[in-house]
Amino acid sequence: MLSDKLFFWLFQNNPDRILSLVEGLPADAAGYTFSAPALKEREYRLDGLFLPPADRPDLPALILEAQMAADSGFLRRLYAESARLLQQKPSINAWRVVVIAPSRQLHFGAVEPVAEFLEHRVRWVELLPEHWPPNASLFQRLLGLLLQPETQITTSSQLLRQQAAAKSMPWTAELDDVIAAILVTRFPTRSIPEVCAMGGITVEDFTQSRIYKEIVGIGFAEGEARGEARVTLRLLSRRCGPLSAAITAQIEALPLEQLEALAEALLDFQGPDDLAAWFAALA
């Protein structure tokens, strides 16, 4: 999902951003590292795992899940995957879960089976303004741009800049990057000038920003990879005959560099054995 990429980008570049969303931590909490580990067995990937510095055993590990739509199995899955993480990472002792969602009132499944887990471990970060606490952090308000009516985005962006400047936030200089990342994620088909106008950002600043190089660049690369995969699959069908669903999925999952290598190699293929040998060599 596009929102998964957004949260990965936001926290990979500055893991300590998560701290403004979590109450009750020491005032000097800092230095977290961020990852998005894949859990074994089902290969389920967490949206984020924040580990405190090794010299701060008083700080909890933070498990992040972003759930932007109703899902009747979400609460049970959240409980199960949190437990699986603890099983696979025995070094984690103190821990909490942070859930980013439009509202905790969405249908996420029955509460009763996981009530104690929700009460003692889960911190909800709700993005709809009517659910914000009076002391909602600037970062929570920024994430609210994902859901605000389009007609309010420009005014809200300006207000957020003013609030950041008044509070001298440590990452105020990155504010435009964060706004741009949110809007590019929300409006992936809009032109760059449209996105910039909504966020009150100049096109020149946007095209020179990290977000343009990283998130927009990722989109271009993925589009190029999908096109390369389609062409490669057509050529392989001619060389090797009909491809199974498993082989097709394996080829579609290849990164662009390997797709290009396969497209070049298949020119010498005589049949399906050559394709199998190519994959064997890749492993």
Phi, psi and omega in degrees: 000148180300322182295330178298317179296321180300308183294325177299315181295315183301318186267335176296322182283334181205083184304327184290355174301330182297334188294332179289348181261356186242120180276156171086005177274157177302150182298333182262017178298130182187171174085018180292150170252150185240142171210170176231076189288145173270127179275140182291176182079287181261000184052042176278129182258124176292151176290334177183148173226121181251119180253134180287166177300151182299333182268013178235070180293349179282346182265140180277154165289147181240124177260126182253133169226130175251120182232104189263359180219158178300144180201111187293345179257004188296312185297316178295320180294320178299315179297314184293317183288329174297316179295322180294322177299315180297325179293321185273344178234079184295349179286344180277124177246290177281135183202154173220166179240133177247121179248121175261122184207158175304317180199143176289350181277355173298159182282098180253009180109176182295135182276323189307316183295338183235024187300315181294320177301313181295321184290321189258342187241335192259131173248118180272132173245101185268137188263342176287128185305327182293347178255002180290141171288162180302329182259031181306134182290160177301322181294321177297320179293324176298314180297336176299341177297340177296337187238347184296148174305141184303325183293343182260354189295316182299313180296318180296320179298317179296318180296320179295322176297318179297318180295320179294318180295321181293328183265356182052052180297143185297334181247031179302324182298338180265005188300315180297325176297318181294315178300315180297319180299317181295316184287323177297322178292319183285324184238068187293340182264357180281153178287161179301314178301323179294315180297317180297319180296319178298318184270359181067037182241139178286148179300321180298314179296320182296314184289345177260359186276165178294324180300320180297318183286327187264301184283311180296321178298322176300318180298317178297316182297320180292321177297319178295319180295320179296319178295317178298321180296319180298316180295316181298319179296319179297315180294321179295322179300325179286324183277323190244358184084183182303137181262144178289162178299323181294316179294319179300314180296323180295320180290318180295337181274352181292142173292163187304318183299318180287327176298318179296321178295320179294319180299325178284318183293325186294345178298337179257001181290143176250345182180186184298333179297325180293322178294317179297322179293324180295316179294324179296321178292330181291323180287000000 
